[in-house]
Amino acid sequence: MANELARFLIILGILLVLIGGVILYFGNLFSWFGRLPGDIRIKRDGFSFYFPITTMLLISLVLNLIFRLIKYFTK
């Protein structure tokens, strides 16, 4: 059990480093991310509100597909 947790944390850390590197060096390719149609943005004097509904749905869909593929190929 401890070995599985350790392996999971190491893989998660490597993935976070890779994602961070991609965002750092290729961030301009993802400038559309977080500004999708359907994201709610309200700006008033002294007040700003942002609720990324569409972005959250897209992230949920992608993660769901990734986890399903992982589950499918690990059986």
C-alpha positions in Angstrom: 0.0 0.0 0.0 2.8 2.4 0.9 4.7 1.6 -2.3 1.6 2.3 -4.4 1.1 5.7 -2.7 4.7 6.6 -3.1 4.7 5.7 -6.8 1.5 7.7 -7.3 3.0 10.8 -5.6 6.2 10.6 -7.6 4.2 10.3 -10.9 2.0 13.2 -9.8 5.0 15.3 -9.0 6.6 14.6 -12.4 3.4 15.4 -14.2 3.1 18.7 -12.3 6.7 19.6 -13.2 6.0 18.8 -16.9 2.8 20.8 -16.9 4.5 23.7 -15.2 7.3 23.6 -17.8 4.8 23.6 -20.7 3.0 26.5 -19.2 6.2 28.4 -18.6 7.7 28.0 -22.0 4.6 27.7 -24.2 2.1 29.8 -22.2 1.2 31.9 -25.1 -0.3 28.9 -26.8 -2.8 28.6 -24.0 -3.9 32.2 -23.7 -7.4 31.2 -24.8 -7.7 28.9 -21.8 -9.8 30.5 -19.1 -11.4 32.9 -21.6 -13.8 30.5 -23.2 -17.3 31.5 -24.2 -19.6 30.7 -21.3 -17.1 31.8 -18.6 -18.7 34.5 -16.5 -16.7 37.8 -16.1 -18.2 40.8 -14.3 -16.1 43.9 -13.9 -17.4 46.9 -12.0 -15.7 49.8 -10.2 -13.8 48.3 -7.3 -15.2 44.8 -8.0 -14.3 41.9 -10.2 -15.9 38.5 -10.4 -14.8 35.6 -12.6 -16.5 32.1 -12.7 -15.0 29.8 -15.4 -17.9 27.5 -16.0 -16.9 26.4 -19.5 -13.3 26.0 -18.6 -14.2 23.8 -15.6 -16.4 21.6 -17.8 -13.6 21.3 -20.3 -11.1 20.3 -17.6 -13.6 17.8 -16.2 -14.1 16.2 -19.6 -10.4 15.9 -20.3 -9.6 14.4 -16.9 -12.5 12.0 -17.2 -11.2 10.8 -20.5 -7.7 10.4 -19.2 -8.8 8.4 -16.2 -11.1 6.2 -18.3 -8.2 5.5 -20.6 -5.9 4.7 -17.7 -8.5 2.4 -16.2 -9.1 0.7 -19.6 -5.4 0.0 -20.3 -4.5 -1.1 -16.8 -7.1 -4.0 -16.7 
